[in-house]
Amino acid sequence: MSDRIVPLIMCGGAGTRLWPLSREGRPKQFISLFGRRSTFQETLQRVSDERLFERPIVVTGAAYRFMVLEQLAEMGMQADILLESARRDSGPAIAAGAAFAAKRDTEAVLLALAADHVVRDTGAFVAACEASLPVANAGRIVTFGVQPERAATEYGYISPGDVVEGTVHTVTSFVEKPDAETATRYVADGYLWNSGNFMFRADVLLAEYRNVDPTSVDAVTRAVDQGQRDLAFLNLDKDAFESATPISIDYAVMEKTARAAVIPVSFGWSDVGSWHAVWELSEKDEQGNAANGAAVFDNSHNCNVSTDKAVVALEGVDDLVVVSTQDAVLVSRQTDPNGLKRLVAKLKTVAPKVTQDPLRVHRPWGSYQGLDAGERHQVKRIIVKAGGRLSLQKHHHRSEHWVVVRGTALVTLNGAEKIVHENESIYIPIGAEHRLENPGKISLELIEVQTGSYLGEDDIIRIEDDYRRA
């Protein structure tokens, strides 16, 4: 019997429902929407009490591995990080976490959590975990059913049944997202929102999953057993993992198992699934307007503004969402939660880059951001964190000119090292082997001017790399 819980954090979603702030290259779980921490970091914080929680397991995509590692480091925490080679939905991801935990303890109790959810009352969350632990130890799969604040149509619902123990009930049924009339009836009848977060014993979850899809469970188990260690990560075996059927854990297990239970909770939960949800969670003025960034409102009501640099001014409008980034602007009504999904689908065919990559691109050593581009030139701002260094590399089609504006750079150029200080520059000819490093205690910032016949990121030939990308 386990007296502590292993958090299993699902951290692989694309997050385009909060476009343009959230994009496939940096989805919402890694963005600071409310305060300085991301929702992933807030999730980590909720399960940081070592008296109740063990070292977390994080399941994410390979593209996000260094974001996960960096944000863990910022929290002073460590985790076991499992990397998916492709998205297979929550079913295989959670099964992989369970199989990984079962290698150490088959009866380990896990708590599956989405990395992009918000919980406003951590004390109530922890209390729900403590109340669910003995029921999970006894072999139940306990889901957290949120007591509805309104007749929401964007969530599935759970009908609770008889009491199992304490405040935990059996599950009479899971139901899909309803229309408005049905949602109103569900709330009146005592149904709960399905948060998608739940607690289970590793062996129980795998056995229940195997009852309905043994092939996928065997595939995921092989993916864990045959996974390859790489730095701080476990790469799940690609062939094995991708042979598992893509399916949500609700469809794969929760709607079929006789072991499902539900604990009614009220801890200020939201899946932050739309800009309207962000507005609901944000502080507002007397007219109901919320702002993240510089915004001015006049004769406007219930509007939501997020802007990184530009001042946004709204006059005589109601119920608008305005999101301004340096390469895209969204103007939308708050009343249609599915409208943004349709819009992003159209954008993917017209301007796919603005749905995929943020203007500021994060790398394990820091970040870069495009400032200007032409047919034969490109200008970037590069930031290298203290102690970080880029790969030893060369380019076939471009030269580069680096101007240091903050910090100190250690540059390796064709085997020779040179220190470049603020207000100094260095030229990197086409074909030269070079490397950039920050030996200092503060971030290194420089402006890079590229010139050449081809300026794509795939004209990087890595010779050596600390992050094994060579």
N, C-alpha and C positions, 0 to 999 in steps of 0.2 A: 504494500500500500504506500502510495506516494504522499508525502507531507508538503511537497513543493510542486510548483507548476512550471512546465517548460513553455514559454511563449513561442508561438510559431507565427511569424509575421509574414504575410503575403505582400510582396513589394514589387510586383512585376507589371502592374497595369499601365496602359498608355496614357490615360488621363486627358483625353481631348475634350471632355465636357466643360473644362474651364479654359478653353482656347480664348485668346491667344497667349495668356500667361502660361498655361500648361500645354506642353507639346510632347510628341512622342519621344523626342530626344531628352527632355527633362520634364517628366510628368508631375502631376500635382502633389504626389506624396513627398517630393523633395523640395517643394516651394514653401516659403514662409507666407502663409495666408493671414494668420492671426498672431502677430508678435514676431519674435526673432527666430523661433524654431519652426521647422517643417512639421507636417502632420506625422511623418515617419518618426521624427525625433520625439514628438509628443507621445506617440505610441510607445516608444522605448522608455520614456520617462515613467509612464503609467505602470510598467512592469519592472521597475528597477529595484524594488524592495527585495533584497536577497533573503529575507526571512520567509517570503512566500514564493518568490519566483527564482527559477534557475537561469542559467545562461541562455539567451534567446537563440532560436534558429530563424534565419531569414532566408526566404526563397525569392529569388529575383532573376531577372534576365541578365545575360552577359554584358549587355550594353550599359547596365546601371551599376555594375559591380563596384566601380571606384567611387560613385556617388554614395553608395551604401557604406563603404569603408570610411570615407571622409566624414560622413555625418555621424557614424558610430564614434569615431575618434573625437569629434567635437563634443560628444556627450560623455566622453571618458568611459565608454562601454565597449565590450567585445561580444562577438556572436559567431555562431557557426553559419557560414553563408553558402547556400546551395544555389548553383547557377543552372538555369534552364537554357537549353539551346534554342528552344522555340516555345511560344505560349501554347499551353494545352488546357487552359482554363483552371479553375480552382480545384477540381477533383484530383488530377494527377499531382498538382503542386502540393496539396495537403497530404496526399498519400506519400509523397516523397519525404516530407518532413516527418511523418509518422514512422516510416521505414528507417530513416536515419536515427531517430530517437530510440527506436526499438532495438537497434544494434547494441545500445548501452543498457537499456532496461525495457523489456517488452511491456511492462505495466506502467511505464512513464505516463503521467497525465500531461496532456498538451492543451494549450489554449490558442486556438486559431484566430488571428486578428488581421483585419485589413489595415495596411499601413496608411491609408488615406482617409480614415474616419476621424471624427472629432468627438471627444468626450469631455464635457465641461465639469463634471463632478467626479474627480479621481477617487475620493473616499468611497462614494457609492459604488463605483466600479470595482474597487478592491473588495468591498463587502460582498458583492455579487460573486466574485471569484471564490472567496472563502466559503460562501454558502453552497456553491456548486461543486467544490472539490470532493467532499465525501460521496456525493451522488455519482460523480464521474469515476471515482475509485471503485464504486460498486458495479460499474459496467454500463452506466447510462451515457448517452451522448447528449450533453446539456447545451442547448442553444440559448442565447440571450434574446429574449423577446421584449422589445421596447414598448412601454406603455404609451399609446398614441397621444400626441399633442394636438392632432387635427385629423381629419379624414383624408389622409394622403393617398394619392393614386400612383405615386412613383415607387412604392414599396410593396413587397409581398407581405402576407399576413400569416399568423399562426393562431390556431384555435386551441387554447389550453384545456386539459381535461382534469382528471383526478389528481390529488396531491400525492407526490412520491415521498418527499421528505422536506420538512420545513416549508419554504416558499416555492419549491420546485414541483412542477406538475408534469403529468404525461402530456403528449401532444395528440390532440384529436385529429388535426389535419393541417397541412400547409396549403395555402392558396396563392394563386398568382396575383400580380398587380391588378387591382379592380378598377372599374369606372367609378365616377364620383358618387353615384347613388349606392353602389355596392359597398364602397369604402365607408360611407356614413353608417350603413347597417352593421358592418363589421365592428366599428368602434362602439356602437351601442350594445353589441352582443359580447363585448369583452375580449375581442381579438387583439393580438399584439403585433407590432411591426417585426418583421424578420430582419434582424441586423446582420445576419451572415457571420456572426462571431459565435464560437461555441467551444466547449471543453470536452475532452474525451481521453480515454486510455488508448495508447498506441495500438495494442493488440486488438482491442475492440473495433476501432475504426477500420483497421486493415481487414479484419474478419468480415465485417458487415459489407465493406466494399467488394471483397472477394466473392461474397455470396451472389452479387449481381454482375460482376465483371472481373472474373479471375485473371483473364488475359492481361488487362491493364494493370492490375495490382502486381502481377509477376513482372511485367515490363518495368514498372517504376522501381520495384525492389532490385531488379538487375541494374537499373540506372544508378542507384545508390551504391550497390556493391561494387560495380565496375567503374565508378566515378574516379576521376583523376584529380589529385591535389595540385593546385597551382597558386602559389603565394598563400594568401589567406582564404582561398576559395576551394570548394569542391565542385568541379565540373561534372554534373550528372551525365552519364554516358549518353551520347547523342542518339545513337541508333535505338537503344532500349527505350529512352524516355519518349522519343517521338513516335514510337509504336503504340503508346498508350492512347486511348480514345479521348479526344478533347471533350470535356463535359464539366459542368459545374458540380460542386460537391452536393448542392441541394438535390439535383436530379439523380446524381450517382448514388447517394447514400441516404440523405436526410428524409426524403419523401418515401423511401422504401423500407427503412429499418423499423423494427418494433422497439428499439432501444432509445428512441428519441424522447427527450424531455425538454422542458422549457422553464426558465426562471424569469418572471416578470421583473424588468429593471426600469429605473428612471434616473439616468445619470447624464442627461443632456447630450444624447447621442445624435449624430448626423453623419451621413455618408458623404456630405459635401458634393452632391452629385450635380450641382448646377450653380450658376451665378446667383440665382434666387436664394439658394441655400446659404451661400456666402453672405448675402445681404441679411438673411435672418440671423446669422451668428455674429454679425458685426455691430459695433456701437453706432448709434444713429443720432442725428440732431432732432430738434423738436418737430420738424416736418418729415421725419422718417428717412432722411437721406444719409447714406453711408459713404465714406471716402477712405481709400488707401492711397495716399499721395496727395498732390496739390489739386484741390477742387473747390470751386465756388458755385453756390446754388442761389438762385433768385426765383421766387414764385414757382418752385419745383418741389415735388413730393415723392417720397418712396423710391428714390433713385439710388443707384449703386455705381460708384466710380472707382476704378483702379487705374493708376497711371504711374509710370516709373520716372518720367521726366517732365513731359509737357503738362502745362496747367490746363485742366478741363473746366470749362464754364458752362453751366446748364441754366437756361432761362425758360420759364413757362412750360415745362414738360413734367410728366408724371410717369412713374413705373418704368424707367429706362435703366438699362445696364450699359455703361460706357467703359470699355477697357482699352487703354492706350499703351502700346509698347513702341519701341523704336522702329519696328518694321511692320506693324499692323495695328489697326483700330477696329474694335467691335462696337457696334451700336445695336441694341436688341431690346425687345420688350421682356419684362419679367414674367409675363403671363404664359409663355409657351416653353416649358422645359425641354421639349423635343426639337425646338427650332434650331438650336445650336448644332445638334447632331446632324440635322439635314444640311446646315450651312457648311460645316466642316467637310462633309462628304462631297459637296460641290467644289469646295476649295481644293480638295485633293486632286481633282481633275484639271483645275485651272491654274493653281499656284501651289503645288504640293510642298514646296520647301517651307512655306510659312506654317504648315501644319506639323512638320517633322522636326525642324531644328530651331531652337531659340537663337536669337542674334548673338547672345553670349554662349559660347560652346565650352562646356566644362571638360577638363582632362584630369587625369590623376595627379599631374604636377601643378595644376592651376586652371587657367582659362584663357580663351582669346575671343575677341569680338571684332567683327568687320566694321570698318569706319568708312571706307570708300572703295570703289572698284570701277575699273574701266577695261577696255579691250586687252591692254597689255600691262596693266598695273593693278595692284590691290594694296590697301592699307589696313593694318590690324593693330589693335591694342592687345598686348600680351601681358598677362600677370602670372608670375611664377611664385608659388608660396615658399616660405622659408625652408631651405633644405631640399627643395624640389629640383629636378633636372629633367630635361627633355631627352629623347633618344639621340644617340649618335647617328646622324643621317646625312643624306645628300639629295640633291634635286637634279634632274636632267634638263629641265626647261626654264628654270627661273633662278635669278640671283636675289639676294635679300640685303637690305640695309637696316641695321638695328640702331635705334637711338634710345639710350637709357634715360628715363625721366624720373625714376624713383628707385632707390636701392642700389645694389651692386651686382653686376653680372660677371660670372666666370665663363668665358667663351673658349671652347676648344675648336681650333681651325687648322685642319690638316695636321693634327698631332701636336700643335703648339697651343699652350694655354695663355690667355690674356685676361686681365681684370679690366672691366669697363665700368666707369663710375657715372654718376648722374651728369647729364649734359655732355656726355661723350658718346661716340658712335663707332660702329665697326661694319665693314662690308664683307658679305659672304658671296664669293663668285659662284657661278653655275658649276656644278659638279664637285664643289669642295666638300669634304667631310667636315661636319661641324656639330657642335653640341652647346646647348645653353643651360647654365646651372645658376641657382641662387645660393651662394655660400653665406648669406647674411642672416640676420635675425628678423628682418621685416620683409614684406612682400616686394618682389622686384617687378617694376612696371616698365615696359618699353613699347615704343612704336616701331612696327615692322613695315617697311615698304618693299613689296615684291614687284619685280619687273621681269617680263619674259613672254614667251609665246603660248605658254600653258600654265595656269595658276591653280589647278585643281588639287584638292587634298590628297588624291591618289598619286601625285608626283612626290611622294615621300618614300625614299628607300632607307629603311631602318637597318642599321648595321649592328647596333647594340641597344638594348632597352631594359631599364629597370623593371618594367611592367610586362615584360615578355610579349611585346607586340611585334618584335622583329621577325 
